[in-house]
């Protein structure tokens, strides 16, 4: 289990999946018919295995780790 900050959608796997889904399904095209949109979403998930490599590289726990800032630094405003 990994600790995630309270609001970190870029680290949340389901948010990454949703972003990828939107990119693949919507593709910057407006779909005026809700039924067609739903069908496109269903088709995406029915064929999600086709995206295995992309999803494995996108949805993982290889987070970039940052070192904490040094403490005790004094800054002065001029």
Secondary structure by P-SEA (a helix, b strand, c coil): ccccccccccccaaaaaaaaaaaaaccccccccaaaaaaaaaaaaaacccaaaaaaacccccccccccccccbbbbcc
